[in-house]
Every structure is written in C-alpha cells, then in structure tokens.
Amino acid sequence: MNVALWIVAVVLGAVSLASGAMKLLQPPQKLAEAGYGWVEDFSPGSVKAIGALEVLAGAGLVLPAALDIAPVLVPTAALGTVLLMIGAAVTHLRRHEHQAIVVNVVLLGTATFVAWGRFGPYSF
C-alpha cells in the first residue's frame, strides 16, 4: 500500500505541478483560447493564485516525504488538492462543462486516497 500511495502522490503531484505552472505562465486570454473557458469567470490574479496553489500542492505531495522534512505536509497537500478539486468541479458545474467535472472527480478521488492513507494507517 505504501508503494501505491507513493505512485499516486507522485502522479498527482506532477499533474498538479504542470497544471499550476500553465496557469502561472500563460495569460488568461491564452488559456481561454486553449479551451479553459472558466478563466473568464475569474480575475487574472485569481487565476494566478489558483495556479500557485496547484504548484504548492504538487510540490507538497512529494517533497516533504522525499526529503524527510515535515512529512505531515503530504496529507495536508492532498487535502488542499481535494478542496481545489471541489472548487473546480463547482465552477465547471455552474458553467455546464460536464466533461471537465470527470477530470476533477478523478483527481479528487486520487487526492482523497493519498490524504486517507497518509493521515491514517500508512502515515510516515
């Protein structure tokens, strides 16, 4: 189970890091043109803040345990990812973007798995 939690945390961390970096590095207009229409509902600063939170979550899912520095941050980052995915799903639901919700639910489930495992029976 420990190996499964590591694999899921690394994959989820990489996805979160890539998604957050994209939001930080590209202007909202370019994101909207690329199919991320939800950015039209948020200010550019809010989009950057969401990106920063995703980057922090991505790093927090792996680095604390890998470096053995405050490994309790791993399930905390997973819990933060759960909250981000709930917010994302609500946003997509309001915009009637039902296919995007599927991705949010998958990421929500994997983050919940990591949070459960690392807060619970398989903590560091």
CORHUVEN-V670430 format. One record per backbone hydrogen bond with DSSP energy under -0.5 kcal/mol. NH is the residue of the N-H (numbers start at 0). CO is the residue of the C=O. If there is no record, write none. Layout:
nh,co
NH,CO
NH,CO
This chain:
nh,co
4,0
5,1
6,2
7,3
8,4
9,5
10,6
11,7
12,8
13,9
14,10
15,11
16,12
17,13
18,14
19,15
20,16
21,17
22,18
23,19
24,20
25,21
29,26
30,26
31,27
32,28
33,29
34,31
35,30
36,34
38,35
39,36
40,37
41,38
46,42
47,43
48,44
49,45
50,46
51,47
52,48
53,49
54,50
55,51
56,52
57,53
58,54
59,55
60,56
61,58
62,58
65,61
66,62
67,63
68,63
69,67
72,69
73,70
74,70
75,71
76,72
77,73
78,74
79,75
80,76
81,77
82,78
83,79
84,80
85,81
86,82
87,83
88,84
89,85
90,86
91,87
92,88
93,89
94,90
95,92
96,91
97,95
100,96
101,97
101,98
102,98
103,99
104,100
105,101
106,102
107,103
108,104
109,105
110,106
111,107
112,108
113,109
114,110
115,111
116,112
117,113
118,114
119,115
121,116
122,119
